[in-house]
Amino acid sequence: MGFTDKQEALVNASYEAFKKNLPGYSVLFYSFILEKAPAAKACFSFLKDYDGVPQNNPSLQAHAEKVFGLVRDSAAQLRATGTVVLADAGLGSIHVQKGVIDSHFVVVKEALLKTLKEAFGGIWSEEVSIV
């Protein structure tokens, strides 16, 4: 079974909900990551000089928007072709250089879903979490 129109629409709606409060949801997203994996702070240059997650940090917001945008773009590719090809070929090497391992992606997924649950508020459904 491929990625459906409905699944892509849910991902797009998630992205739009996130963008409605980019500064707040960006901080929340990284707070969730550090709550689960405090050592991950070393992977993010925009966090290294701060205790906790800085408010109104343009680099943090840009990175969070890129992460959520990649999820949205991946959904569109899955719907159109059934596969995902990253436009930025250097992305993998950056993650290797930073010491990112598979278990880190699980933490990011959980943080992403928790952030989207906050962004969706009362209209959150478990259907979003299984897309």
Backbone as XML, in Angstrom:
<?xml version="1.0"?>
<chain id="A" units="angstrom">
  <residue number="1" name="MET">
    <atom name="N" x="0.845" y="-1.185" z="0.000"/>
    <atom name="CA" x="0.000" y="0.000" z="0.000"/>
    <atom name="C" x="0.881" y="1.236" z="0.000"/>
  </residue>
  <residue number="2" name="GLY">
    <atom name="N" x="0.615" y="2.194" z="-0.856"/>
    <atom name="CA" x="1.386" y="3.427" z="-0.941"/>
    <atom name="C" x="0.883" y="4.478" z="0.031"/>
  </residue>
  <residue number="3" name="PHE">
    <atom name="N" x="1.518" y="5.597" z="-0.026"/>
    <atom name="CA" x="1.142" y="6.748" z="0.791"/>
    <atom name="C" x="-0.085" y="7.381" z="0.158"/>
  </residue>
  <residue number="4" name="THR">
    <atom name="N" x="-1.129" y="7.619" z="0.917"/>
    <atom name="CA" x="-2.402" y="8.090" z="0.370"/>
    <atom name="C" x="-2.502" y="9.617" z="0.359"/>
  </residue>
  <residue number="5" name="ASP">
    <atom name="N" x="-3.481" y="10.097" z="-0.373"/>
    <atom name="CA" x="-3.771" y="11.538" z="-0.375"/>
    <atom name="C" x="-4.084" y="12.014" z="1.038"/>
  </residue>
  <residue number="6" name="LYS">
    <atom name="N" x="-4.859" y="11.223" z="1.759"/>
    <atom name="CA" x="-5.249" y="11.597" z="3.117"/>
    <atom name="C" x="-4.029" y="11.693" z="4.030"/>
  </residue>
  <residue number="7" name="GLN">
    <atom name="N" x="-3.095" y="10.748" z="3.908"/>
    <atom name="CA" x="-1.883" y="10.791" z="4.731"/>
    <atom name="C" x="-1.052" y="12.029" z="4.403"/>
  </residue>
  <residue number="8" name="GLU">
    <atom name="N" x="-0.911" y="12.318" z="3.124"/>
    <atom name="CA" x="-0.166" y="13.514" z="2.738"/>
    <atom name="C" x="-0.859" y="14.771" z="3.264"/>
  </residue>
  <residue number="9" name="ALA">
    <atom name="N" x="-2.172" y="14.816" z="3.206"/>
    <atom name="CA" x="-2.919" y="15.966" z="3.713"/>
    <atom name="C" x="-2.710" y="16.139" z="5.217"/>
  </residue>
  <residue number="10" name="LEU">
    <atom name="N" x="-2.670" y="15.029" z="5.955"/>
    <atom name="CA" x="-2.410" y="15.113" z="7.398"/>
    <atom name="C" x="-1.023" y="15.682" z="7.675"/>
  </residue>
  <residue number="11" name="VAL">
    <atom name="N" x="-0.039" y="15.243" z="6.917"/>
    <atom name="CA" x="1.321" y="15.762" z="7.095"/>
    <atom name="C" x="1.351" y="17.254" z="6.755"/>
  </residue>
  <residue number="12" name="ASN">
    <atom name="N" x="0.709" y="17.648" z="5.677"/>
    <atom name="CA" x="0.675" y="19.061" z="5.303"/>
    <atom name="C" x="-0.031" y="19.905" z="6.360"/>
  </residue>
  <residue number="13" name="ALA">
    <atom name="N" x="-1.118" y="19.397" z="6.905"/>
    <atom name="CA" x="-1.827" y="20.112" z="7.965"/>
    <atom name="C" x="-0.949" y="20.234" z="9.206"/>
  </residue>
  <residue number="14" name="SER">
    <atom name="N" x="-0.168" y="19.199" z="9.492"/>
    <atom name="CA" x="0.755" y="19.233" z="10.625"/>
    <atom name="C" x="1.778" y="20.351" z="10.447"/>
  </residue>
  <residue number="15" name="TYR">
    <atom name="N" x="2.326" y="20.435" z="9.245"/>
    <atom name="CA" x="3.318" y="21.461" z="8.945"/>
    <atom name="C" x="2.719" y="22.861" z="9.106"/>
  </residue>
  <residue number="16" name="GLU">
    <atom name="N" x="1.521" y="23.053" z="8.597"/>
    <atom name="CA" x="0.870" y="24.370" z="8.710"/>
    <atom name="C" x="0.572" y="24.714" z="10.170"/>
  </residue>
  <residue number="17" name="ALA">
    <atom name="N" x="0.157" y="23.727" z="10.959"/>
    <atom name="CA" x="-0.095" y="23.966" z="12.388"/>
    <atom name="C" x="1.197" y="24.362" z="13.090"/>
  </residue>
  <residue number="18" name="PHE">
    <atom name="N" x="2.293" y="23.697" z="12.766"/>
    <atom name="CA" x="3.594" y="24.007" z="13.349"/>
    <atom name="C" x="4.015" y="25.437" z="12.998"/>
  </residue>
  <residue number="19" name="LYS">
    <atom name="N" x="3.831" y="25.832" z="11.749"/>
    <atom name="CA" x="4.276" y="27.160" z="11.293"/>
    <atom name="C" x="3.477" y="28.300" z="11.917"/>
  </residue>
  <residue number="20" name="LYS">
    <atom name="N" x="2.296" y="28.021" z="12.454"/>
    <atom name="CA" x="1.483" y="29.078" z="13.063"/>
    <atom name="C" x="2.167" y="29.690" z="14.275"/>
  </residue>
  <residue number="21" name="ASN">
    <atom name="N" x="3.034" y="28.927" z="14.929"/>
    <atom name="CA" x="3.778" y="29.440" z="16.077"/>
    <atom name="C" x="5.198" y="28.884" z="16.009"/>
  </residue>
  <residue number="22" name="LEU">
    <atom name="N" x="5.890" y="29.230" z="14.941"/>
    <atom name="CA" x="7.238" y="28.718" z="14.711"/>
    <atom name="C" x="8.163" y="28.940" z="15.910"/>
  </residue>
  <residue number="23" name="PRO">
    <atom name="N" x="8.222" y="30.138" z="16.497"/>
    <atom name="CA" x="9.133" y="30.319" z="17.637"/>
    <atom name="C" x="8.799" y="29.408" z="18.819"/>
  </residue>
  <residue number="24" name="GLY">
    <atom name="N" x="7.538" y="29.345" z="19.184"/>
    <atom name="CA" x="7.127" y="28.545" z="20.339"/>
    <atom name="C" x="7.265" y="27.055" z="20.114"/>
  </residue>
  <residue number="25" name="TYR">
    <atom name="N" x="6.837" y="26.587" z="18.957"/>
    <atom name="CA" x="6.908" y="25.153" z="18.682"/>
    <atom name="C" x="8.337" y="24.684" z="18.439"/>
  </residue>
  <residue number="26" name="SER">
    <atom name="N" x="9.194" y="25.586" z="17.944"/>
    <atom name="CA" x="10.610" y="25.232" z="17.776"/>
    <atom name="C" x="11.250" y="24.967" z="19.127"/>
  </residue>
  <residue number="27" name="VAL">
    <atom name="N" x="10.997" y="25.859" z="20.086"/>
    <atom name="CA" x="11.532" y="25.682" z="21.441"/>
    <atom name="C" x="10.973" y="24.401" z="22.049"/>
  </residue>
  <residue number="28" name="LEU">
    <atom name="N" x="9.696" y="24.169" z="21.875"/>
    <atom name="CA" x="9.067" y="22.965" z="22.411"/>
    <atom name="C" x="9.688" y="21.707" z="21.814"/>
  </residue>
  <residue number="29" name="PHE">
    <atom name="N" x="9.889" y="21.704" z="20.507"/>
    <atom name="CA" x="10.485" y="20.566" z="19.805"/>
    <atom name="C" x="11.860" y="20.214" z="20.384"/>
  </residue>
  <residue number="30" name="TYR">
    <atom name="N" x="12.729" y="21.210" z="20.507"/>
    <atom name="CA" x="14.070" y="20.937" z="21.040"/>
    <atom name="C" x="14.044" y="20.638" z="22.530"/>
  </residue>
  <residue number="31" name="SER">
    <atom name="N" x="13.093" y="21.188" z="23.247"/>
    <atom name="CA" x="12.944" y="20.847" z="24.668"/>
    <atom name="C" x="12.591" y="19.371" z="24.820"/>
  </residue>
  <residue number="32" name="PHE">
    <atom name="N" x="11.695" y="18.883" z="23.971"/>
    <atom name="CA" x="11.333" y="17.465" z="24.002"/>
    <atom name="C" x="12.538" y="16.583" z="23.671"/>
  </residue>
  <residue number="33" name="ILE">
    <atom name="N" x="13.350" y="16.997" z="22.693"/>
    <atom name="CA" x="14.544" y="16.226" z="22.345"/>
    <atom name="C" x="15.494" y="16.153" z="23.527"/>
  </residue>
  <residue number="34" name="LEU">
    <atom name="N" x="15.776" y="17.298" z="24.140"/>
    <atom name="CA" x="16.744" y="17.323" z="25.242"/>
    <atom name="C" x="16.206" y="16.659" z="26.509"/>
  </residue>
  <residue number="35" name="GLU">
    <atom name="N" x="14.910" y="16.669" z="26.674"/>
    <atom name="CA" x="14.288" y="15.972" z="27.804"/>
    <atom name="C" x="14.565" y="14.474" z="27.717"/>
  </residue>
  <residue number="36" name="LYS">
    <atom name="N" x="14.474" y="13.946" z="26.527"/>
    <atom name="CA" x="14.658" y="12.508" z="26.299"/>
    <atom name="C" x="16.137" y="12.136" z="26.138"/>
  </residue>
  <residue number="37" name="ALA">
    <atom name="N" x="16.925" y="13.032" z="25.534"/>
    <atom name="CA" x="18.336" y="12.740" z="25.244"/>
    <atom name="C" x="19.188" y="13.993" z="25.480"/>
  </residue>
  <residue number="38" name="PRO">
    <atom name="N" x="19.490" y="14.301" z="26.731"/>
    <atom name="CA" x="20.257" y="15.526" z="27.036"/>
    <atom name="C" x="21.589" y="15.630" z="26.297"/>
  </residue>
  <residue number="39" name="ALA">
    <atom name="N" x="22.230" y="14.523" z="26.038"/>
    <atom name="CA" x="23.524" y="14.549" z="25.344"/>
    <atom name="C" x="23.388" y="15.022" z="23.898"/>
  </residue>
  <residue number="40" name="ALA">
    <atom name="N" x="22.182" y="14.997" z="23.358"/>
    <atom name="CA" x="21.964" y="15.443" z="21.983"/>
    <atom name="C" x="22.256" y="16.930" z="21.816"/>
  </residue>
  <residue number="41" name="LYS">
    <atom name="N" x="22.308" y="17.660" z="22.912"/>
    <atom name="CA" x="22.598" y="19.092" z="22.851"/>
    <atom name="C" x="23.880" y="19.357" z="22.072"/>
  </residue>
  <residue number="42" name="ALA">
    <atom name="N" x="24.863" y="18.481" z="22.207"/>
    <atom name="CA" x="26.153" y="18.648" z="21.530"/>
    <atom name="C" x="26.025" y="18.560" z="20.008"/>
  </residue>
  <residue number="43" name="CYS">
    <atom name="N" x="24.944" y="17.996" z="19.512"/>
    <atom name="CA" x="24.741" y="17.863" z="18.064"/>
    <atom name="C" x="24.267" y="19.161" z="17.415"/>
  </residue>
  <residue number="44" name="PHE">
    <atom name="N" x="23.817" y="20.107" z="18.213"/>
    <atom name="CA" x="23.216" y="21.329" z="17.679"/>
    <atom name="C" x="24.053" y="22.546" z="18.060"/>
  </residue>
  <residue number="45" name="SER">
    <atom name="N" x="24.711" y="23.142" z="17.088"/>
    <atom name="CA" x="25.584" y="24.292" z="17.357"/>
    <atom name="C" x="24.829" y="25.454" z="17.998"/>
  </residue>
  <residue number="46" name="PHE">
    <atom name="N" x="23.566" y="25.618" z="17.669"/>
    <atom name="CA" x="22.777" y="26.730" z="18.194"/>
    <atom name="C" x="22.317" y="26.513" z="19.637"/>
  </residue>
  <residue number="47" name="LEU">
    <atom name="N" x="22.629" y="25.350" z="20.211"/>
    <atom name="CA" x="22.279" y="25.083" z="21.610"/>
    <atom name="C" x="23.494" y="25.086" z="22.541"/>
  </residue>
  <residue number="48" name="LYS">
    <atom name="N" x="24.688" y="24.980" z="21.979"/>
    <atom name="CA" x="25.874" y="24.728" z="22.796"/>
    <atom name="C" x="26.191" y="25.816" z="23.819"/>
  </residue>
  <residue number="49" name="ASP">
    <atom name="N" x="25.839" y="27.055" z="23.559"/>
    <atom name="CA" x="26.178" y="28.139" z="24.477"/>
    <atom name="C" x="25.051" y="28.489" z="25.443"/>
  </residue>
  <residue number="50" name="TYR">
    <atom name="N" x="24.055" y="27.640" z="25.530"/>
    <atom name="CA" x="22.884" y="27.944" z="26.347"/>
    <atom name="C" x="22.614" y="26.841" z="27.374"/>
  </residue>
  <residue number="51" name="ASP">
    <atom name="N" x="22.067" y="27.272" z="28.506"/>
    <atom name="CA" x="21.490" y="26.319" z="29.440"/>
    <atom name="C" x="20.046" y="26.141" z="28.994"/>
  </residue>
  <residue number="52" name="GLY">
    <atom name="N" x="19.679" y="24.951" z="28.623"/>
    <atom name="CA" x="18.337" y="24.723" z="28.124"/>
    <atom name="C" x="18.202" y="25.130" z="26.676"/>
  </residue>
  <residue number="53" name="VAL">
    <atom name="N" x="16.990" y="25.454" z="26.288"/>
    <atom name="CA" x="16.683" y="25.808" z="24.903"/>
    <atom name="C" x="16.403" y="27.308" z="24.848"/>
  </residue>
  <residue number="54" name="PRO">
    <atom name="N" x="17.170" y="28.052" z="24.034"/>
    <atom name="CA" x="16.984" y="29.503" z="23.978"/>
    <atom name="C" x="15.678" y="29.907" z="23.306"/>
  </residue>
  <residue number="55" name="GLN">
    <atom name="N" x="15.085" y="30.954" z="23.819"/>
    <atom name="CA" x="13.868" y="31.511" z="23.223"/>
    <atom name="C" x="14.260" y="32.427" z="22.061"/>
  </residue>
  <residue number="56" name="ASN">
    <atom name="N" x="13.454" y="32.504" z="21.048"/>
    <atom name="CA" x="13.638" y="33.437" z="19.929"/>
    <atom name="C" x="15.029" y="33.370" z="19.307"/>
  </residue>
  <residue number="57" name="ASN">
    <atom name="N" x="15.500" y="32.168" z="19.065"/>
    <atom name="CA" x="16.799" y="31.962" z="18.435"/>
    <atom name="C" x="16.558" y="31.655" z="16.960"/>
  </residue>
  <residue number="58" name="PRO">
    <atom name="N" x="16.970" y="32.549" z="16.044"/>
    <atom name="CA" x="16.696" y="32.344" z="14.617"/>
    <atom name="C" x="17.290" y="31.045" z="14.059"/>
  </residue>
  <residue number="59" name="SER">
    <atom name="N" x="18.470" y="30.646" z="14.531"/>
    <atom name="CA" x="19.088" y="29.409" z="14.030"/>
    <atom name="C" x="18.284" y="28.192" z="14.460"/>
  </residue>
  <residue number="60" name="LEU">
    <atom name="N" x="17.811" y="28.197" z="15.696"/>
    <atom name="CA" x="16.978" y="27.104" z="16.208"/>
    <atom name="C" x="15.687" y="27.017" z="15.404"/>
  </residue>
  <residue number="61" name="GLN">
    <atom name="N" x="15.062" y="28.154" z="15.177"/>
    <atom name="CA" x="13.807" y="28.173" z="14.432"/>
    <atom name="C" x="14.006" y="27.709" z="12.990"/>
  </residue>
  <residue number="62" name="ALA">
    <atom name="N" x="15.099" y="28.142" z="12.366"/>
    <atom name="CA" x="15.372" y="27.743" z="10.984"/>
    <atom name="C" x="15.610" y="26.240" z="10.891"/>
  </residue>
  <residue number="63" name="HIS">
    <atom name="N" x="16.322" y="25.692" z="11.869"/>
    <atom name="CA" x="16.585" y="24.249" z="11.859"/>
    <atom name="C" x="15.296" y="23.460" z="12.078"/>
  </residue>
  <residue number="64" name="ALA">
    <atom name="N" x="14.484" y="23.886" z="13.021"/>
    <atom name="CA" x="13.211" y="23.201" z="13.277"/>
    <atom name="C" x="12.310" y="23.264" z="12.055"/>
  </residue>
  <residue number="65" name="GLU">
    <atom name="N" x="12.258" y="24.420" z="11.415"/>
    <atom name="CA" x="11.428" y="24.547" z="10.218"/>
    <atom name="C" x="11.942" y="23.624" z="9.112"/>
  </residue>
  <residue number="66" name="LYS">
    <atom name="N" x="13.261" y="23.478" z="9.028"/>
    <atom name="CA" x="13.836" y="22.588" z="8.015"/>
    <atom name="C" x="13.460" y="21.131" z="8.303"/>
  </residue>
  <residue number="67" name="VAL">
    <atom name="N" x="13.534" y="20.727" z="9.571"/>
    <atom name="CA" x="13.167" y="19.356" z="9.940"/>
    <atom name="C" x="11.708" y="19.081" z="9.584"/>
  </residue>
  <residue number="68" name="PHE">
    <atom name="N" x="10.822" y="19.974" z="10.000"/>
    <atom name="CA" x="9.404" y="19.775" z="9.723"/>
    <atom name="C" x="9.124" y="19.864" z="8.223"/>
  </residue>
  <residue number="69" name="GLY">
    <atom name="N" x="9.852" y="20.740" z="7.525"/>
    <atom name="CA" x="9.711" y="20.850" z="6.070"/>
    <atom name="C" x="10.160" y="19.590" z="5.352"/>
  </residue>
  <residue number="70" name="LEU">
    <atom name="N" x="11.231" y="18.969" z="5.853"/>
    <atom name="CA" x="11.695" y="17.712" z="5.256"/>
    <atom name="C" x="10.649" y="16.610" z="5.411"/>
  </residue>
  <residue number="71" name="VAL">
    <atom name="N" x="9.967" y="16.610" z="6.541"/>
    <atom name="CA" x="8.899" y="15.623" z="6.743"/>
    <atom name="C" x="7.782" y="15.869" z="5.728"/>
  </residue>
  <residue number="72" name="ARG">
    <atom name="N" x="7.408" y="17.132" z="5.574"/>
    <atom name="CA" x="6.360" y="17.476" z="4.596"/>
    <atom name="C" x="6.786" y="17.092" z="3.181"/>
  </residue>
  <residue number="73" name="ASP">
    <atom name="N" x="8.014" y="17.436" z="2.812"/>
    <atom name="CA" x="8.506" y="17.120" z="1.468"/>
    <atom name="C" x="8.595" y="15.605" z="1.246"/>
  </residue>
  <residue number="74" name="SER">
    <atom name="N" x="8.976" y="14.879" z="2.278"/>
    <atom name="CA" x="9.058" y="13.420" z="2.175"/>
    <atom name="C" x="7.677" y="12.820" z="1.927"/>
  </residue>
  <residue number="75" name="ALA">
    <atom name="N" x="6.672" y="13.372" z="2.589"/>
    <atom name="CA" x="5.302" y="12.889" z="2.381"/>
    <atom name="C" x="4.875" y="13.098" z="0.935"/>
  </residue>
  <residue number="76" name="ALA">
    <atom name="N" x="5.203" y="14.251" z="0.381"/>
    <atom name="CA" x="4.847" y="14.529" z="-1.014"/>
    <atom name="C" x="5.558" y="13.555" z="-1.952"/>
  </residue>
  <residue number="77" name="GLN">
    <atom name="N" x="6.831" y="13.271" z="-1.681"/>
    <atom name="CA" x="7.564" y="12.325" z="-2.520"/>
    <atom name="C" x="6.999" y="10.912" z="-2.392"/>
  </residue>
  <residue number="78" name="LEU">
    <atom name="N" x="6.675" y="10.512" z="-1.165"/>
    <atom name="CA" x="6.099" y="9.176" z="-0.969"/>
    <atom name="C" x="4.793" y="9.030" z="-1.737"/>
  </residue>
  <residue number="79" name="ARG">
    <atom name="N" x="3.985" y="10.070" z="-1.722"/>
    <atom name="CA" x="2.703" y="10.029" z="-2.429"/>
    <atom name="C" x="2.923" y="9.955" z="-3.945"/>
  </residue>
  <residue number="80" name="ALA">
    <atom name="N" x="3.886" y="10.736" z="-4.434"/>
    <atom name="CA" x="4.107" y="10.823" z="-5.878"/>
    <atom name="C" x="4.867" y="9.627" z="-6.447"/>
  </residue>
  <residue number="81" name="THR">
    <atom name="N" x="5.892" y="9.150" z="-5.720"/>
    <atom name="CA" x="6.784" y="8.138" z="-6.301"/>
    <atom name="C" x="6.950" y="6.873" z="-5.460"/>
  </residue>
  <residue number="82" name="GLY">
    <atom name="N" x="6.526" y="6.945" z="-4.200"/>
    <atom name="CA" x="6.706" y="5.786" z="-3.319"/>
    <atom name="C" x="8.079" y="5.717" z="-2.679"/>
  </residue>
  <residue number="83" name="THR">
    <atom name="N" x="8.943" y="6.697" z="-2.972"/>
    <atom name="CA" x="10.284" y="6.745" z="-2.387"/>
    <atom name="C" x="10.607" y="8.172" z="-1.962"/>
  </residue>
  <residue number="84" name="VAL">
    <atom name="N" x="11.674" y="8.290" z="-1.155"/>
    <atom name="CA" x="12.141" y="9.601" z="-0.711"/>
    <atom name="C" x="13.600" y="9.757" z="-1.131"/>
  </residue>
  <residue number="85" name="VAL">
    <atom name="N" x="13.880" y="10.869" z="-1.811"/>
    <atom name="CA" x="15.240" y="11.207" z="-2.193"/>
    <atom name="C" x="15.516" y="12.608" z="-1.655"/>
  </residue>
  <residue number="86" name="LEU">
    <atom name="N" x="16.527" y="12.729" z="-0.795"/>
    <atom name="CA" x="16.849" y="14.032" z="-0.225"/>
    <atom name="C" x="17.510" y="14.927" z="-1.261"/>
  </residue>
  <residue number="87" name="ALA">
    <atom name="N" x="17.079" y="16.169" z="-1.310"/>
    <atom name="CA" x="17.665" y="17.138" z="-2.234"/>
    <atom name="C" x="19.069" y="17.543" z="-1.784"/>
  </residue>
  <residue number="88" name="ASP">
    <atom name="N" x="19.313" y="17.501" z="-0.476"/>
    <atom name="CA" x="20.608" y="17.890" z="0.081"/>
    <atom name="C" x="21.433" y="16.634" z="0.345"/>
  </residue>
  <residue number="89" name="ALA">
    <atom name="N" x="22.295" y="16.300" z="-0.602"/>
    <atom name="CA" x="23.101" y="15.074" z="-0.492"/>
    <atom name="C" x="24.072" y="15.123" z="0.680"/>
  </residue>
  <residue number="90" name="GLY">
    <atom name="N" x="24.421" y="16.309" z="1.157"/>
    <atom name="CA" x="25.364" y="16.443" z="2.263"/>
    <atom name="C" x="24.736" y="16.237" z="3.630"/>
  </residue>
  <residue number="91" name="LEU">
    <atom name="N" x="23.427" y="16.118" z="3.675"/>
    <atom name="CA" x="22.734" y="15.990" z="4.954"/>
    <atom name="C" x="23.176" y="14.758" z="5.735"/>
  </residue>
  <residue number="92" name="GLY">
    <atom name="N" x="23.337" y="13.647" z="5.042"/>
    <atom name="CA" x="23.772" y="12.411" z="5.707"/>
    <atom name="C" x="25.165" y="12.546" z="6.296"/>
  </residue>
  <residue number="93" name="SER">
    <atom name="N" x="26.070" y="13.149" z="5.555"/>
    <atom name="CA" x="27.446" y="13.273" z="6.057"/>
    <atom name="C" x="27.522" y="14.200" z="7.258"/>
  </residue>
  <residue number="94" name="ILE">
    <atom name="N" x="26.692" y="15.225" z="7.294"/>
    <atom name="CA" x="26.648" y="16.114" z="8.456"/>
    <atom name="C" x="26.192" y="15.335" z="9.688"/>
  </residue>
  <residue number="95" name="HIS">
    <atom name="N" x="25.170" y="14.503" z="9.519"/>
    <atom name="CA" x="24.668" y="13.716" z="10.643"/>
    <atom name="C" x="25.720" y="12.710" z="11.121"/>
  </residue>
  <residue number="96" name="VAL">
    <atom name="N" x="26.445" y="12.102" z="10.210"/>
    <atom name="CA" x="27.523" y="11.179" z="10.592"/>
    <atom name="C" x="28.607" y="11.937" z="11.344"/>
  </residue>
  <residue number="97" name="GLN">
    <atom name="N" x="28.980" y="13.087" z="10.842"/>
    <atom name="CA" x="30.008" y="13.916" z="11.475"/>
    <atom name="C" x="29.612" y="14.306" z="12.900"/>
  </residue>
  <residue number="98" name="LYS">
    <atom name="N" x="28.339" y="14.565" z="13.115"/>
    <atom name="CA" x="27.845" y="14.958" z="14.439"/>
    <atom name="C" x="27.646" y="13.759" z="15.369"/>
  </residue>
  <residue number="99" name="GLY">
    <atom name="N" x="27.821" y="12.544" z="14.845"/>
    <atom name="CA" x="27.680" y="11.352" z="15.668"/>
    <atom name="C" x="26.255" y="10.864" z="15.833"/>
  </residue>
  <residue number="100" name="VAL">
    <atom name="N" x="25.391" y="11.249" z="14.915"/>
    <atom name="CA" x="23.989" y="10.825" z="14.980"/>
    <atom name="C" x="23.904" y="9.334" z="14.666"/>
  </residue>
  <residue number="101" name="ILE">
    <atom name="N" x="23.153" y="8.623" z="15.504"/>
    <atom name="CA" x="22.936" y="7.183" z="15.306"/>
    <atom name="C" x="21.431" y="6.922" z="15.193"/>
  </residue>
  <residue number="102" name="ASP">
    <atom name="N" x="21.076" y="5.718" z="14.800"/>
    <atom name="CA" x="19.670" y="5.384" z="14.555"/>
    <atom name="C" x="18.752" y="5.728" z="15.727"/>
  </residue>
  <residue number="103" name="SER">
    <atom name="N" x="19.197" y="5.473" z="16.944"/>
    <atom name="CA" x="18.331" y="5.729" z="18.099"/>
    <atom name="C" x="18.015" y="7.214" z="18.261"/>
  </residue>
  <residue number="104" name="HIS">
    <atom name="N" x="18.871" y="8.083" z="17.743"/>
    <atom name="CA" x="18.582" y="9.515" z="17.805"/>
    <atom name="C" x="17.361" y="9.871" z="16.962"/>
  </residue>
  <residue number="105" name="PHE">
    <atom name="N" x="17.175" y="9.161" z="15.863"/>
    <atom name="CA" x="16.030" y="9.442" z="15.001"/>
    <atom name="C" x="14.716" y="9.073" z="15.684"/>
  </residue>
  <residue number="106" name="VAL">
    <atom name="N" x="14.754" y="8.075" z="16.542"/>
    <atom name="CA" x="13.564" y="7.709" z="17.314"/>
    <atom name="C" x="13.203" y="8.849" z="18.259"/>
  </residue>
  <residue number="107" name="VAL">
    <atom name="N" x="14.216" y="9.438" z="18.895"/>
    <atom name="CA" x="13.997" y="10.570" z="19.807"/>
    <atom name="C" x="13.397" y="11.753" z="19.034"/>
  </residue>
  <residue number="108" name="VAL">
    <atom name="N" x="13.942" y="12.040" z="17.871"/>
    <atom name="CA" x="13.437" y="13.150" z="17.058"/>
    <atom name="C" x="11.999" y="12.879" z="16.618"/>
  </residue>
  <residue number="109" name="LYS">
    <atom name="N" x="11.716" y="11.648" z="16.229"/>
    <atom name="CA" x="10.338" y="11.295" z="15.841"/>
    <atom name="C" x="9.375" y="11.533" z="16.993"/>
  </residue>
  <residue number="110" name="GLU">
    <atom name="N" x="9.753" y="11.066" z="18.190"/>
    <atom name="CA" x="8.886" y="11.257" z="19.357"/>
    <atom name="C" x="8.693" y="12.743" z="19.662"/>
  </residue>
  <residue number="111" name="ALA">
    <atom name="N" x="9.778" y="13.521" z="19.567"/>
    <atom name="CA" x="9.685" y="14.961" z="19.821"/>
    <atom name="C" x="8.812" y="15.640" z="18.769"/>
  </residue>
  <residue number="112" name="LEU">
    <atom name="N" x="8.947" y="15.219" z="17.533"/>
    <atom name="CA" x="8.145" y="15.772" z="16.453"/>
    <atom name="C" x="6.661" y="15.505" z="16.703"/>
  </residue>
  <residue number="113" name="LEU">
    <atom name="N" x="6.333" y="14.270" z="17.066"/>
    <atom name="CA" x="4.926" y="13.929" z="17.319"/>
    <atom name="C" x="4.366" y="14.665" z="18.532"/>
  </residue>
  <residue number="114" name="LYS">
    <atom name="N" x="5.154" y="14.789" z="19.593"/>
    <atom name="CA" x="4.694" y="15.523" z="20.783"/>
    <atom name="C" x="4.468" y="16.999" z="20.447"/>
  </residue>
  <residue number="115" name="THR">
    <atom name="N" x="5.350" y="17.559" z="19.621"/>
    <atom name="CA" x="5.201" y="18.953" z="19.224"/>
    <atom name="C" x="3.945" y="19.129" z="18.374"/>
  </residue>
  <residue number="116" name="LEU">
    <atom name="N" x="3.725" y="18.219" z="17.440"/>
    <atom name="CA" x="2.534" y="18.305" z="16.593"/>
    <atom name="C" x="1.261" y="18.133" z="17.410"/>
  </residue>
  <residue number="117" name="LYS">
    <atom name="N" x="1.313" y="17.293" z="18.423"/>
    <atom name="CA" x="0.142" y="17.116" z="19.282"/>
    <atom name="C" x="-0.211" y="18.438" z="19.956"/>
  </residue>
  <residue number="118" name="GLU">
    <atom name="N" x="0.808" y="19.181" z="20.397"/>
    <atom name="CA" x="0.578" y="20.505" z="20.980"/>
    <atom name="C" x="0.041" y="21.473" z="19.927"/>
  </residue>
  <residue number="119" name="ALA">
    <atom name="N" x="0.628" y="21.435" z="18.732"/>
    <atom name="CA" x="0.223" y="22.357" z="17.668"/>
    <atom name="C" x="-1.219" y="22.108" z="17.225"/>
  </residue>
  <residue number="120" name="PHE">
    <atom name="N" x="-1.611" y="20.847" z="17.159"/>
    <atom name="CA" x="-2.961" y="20.495" z="16.735"/>
    <atom name="C" x="-3.992" y="20.767" z="17.822"/>
  </residue>
  <residue number="121" name="GLY">
    <atom name="N" x="-3.550" y="20.737" z="19.077"/>
    <atom name="CA" x="-4.485" y="20.988" z="20.175"/>
    <atom name="C" x="-5.628" y="20.002" z="20.172"/>
  </residue>
  <residue number="122" name="GLY">
    <atom name="N" x="-6.841" y="20.513" z="20.253"/>
    <atom name="CA" x="-8.035" y="19.684" z="20.354"/>
    <atom name="C" x="-8.366" y="18.868" z="19.123"/>
  </residue>
  <residue number="123" name="ILE">
    <atom name="N" x="-7.714" y="19.136" z="17.996"/>
    <atom name="CA" x="-8.029" y="18.365" z="16.792"/>
    <atom name="C" x="-7.020" y="17.249" z="16.527"/>
  </residue>
  <residue number="124" name="TRP">
    <atom name="N" x="-6.112" y="17.015" z="17.485"/>
    <atom name="CA" x="-5.130" y="15.927" z="17.364"/>
    <atom name="C" x="-5.868" y="14.604" z="17.320"/>
  </residue>
  <residue number="125" name="SER">
    <atom name="N" x="-5.358" y="13.700" z="16.499"/>
    <atom name="CA" x="-5.896" y="12.356" z="16.479"/>
    <atom name="C" x="-4.725" y="11.381" z="16.358"/>
  </residue>
  <residue number="126" name="GLU">
    <atom name="N" x="-4.921" y="10.180" z="16.823"/>
    <atom name="CA" x="-3.865" y="9.165" z="16.715"/>
    <atom name="C" x="-3.533" y="8.872" z="15.252"/>
  </residue>
  <residue number="127" name="GLU">
    <atom name="N" x="-4.464" y="9.179" z="14.368"/>
    <atom name="CA" x="-4.228" y="8.957" z="12.946"/>
    <atom name="C" x="-3.001" y="9.747" z="12.471"/>
  </residue>
  <residue number="128" name="VAL">
    <atom name="N" x="-2.800" y="10.937" z="13.036"/>
    <atom name="CA" x="-1.637" y="11.742" z="12.670"/>
    <atom name="C" x="-0.348" y="11.032" z="13.066"/>
  </residue>
  <residue number="129" name="SER">
    <atom name="N" x="-0.358" y="10.374" z="14.200"/>
    <atom name="CA" x="0.872" y="9.766" z="14.710"/>
    <atom name="C" x="1.290" y="8.497" z="13.957"/>
  </residue>
  <residue number="130" name="ILE">
    <atom name="N" x="0.397" y="7.933" z="13.171"/>
    <atom name="CA" x="0.761" y="6.704" z="12.455"/>
    <atom name="C" x="1.047" y="6.946" z="10.975"/>
  </residue>
  <residue number="131" name="VAL">
    <atom name="N" x="0.985" y="8.195" z="10.544"/>
    <atom name="CA" x="1.250" y="8.514" z="9.138"/>
    <atom name="C" x="2.660" y="8.232" z="8.808"/>
  </residue>
</chain>
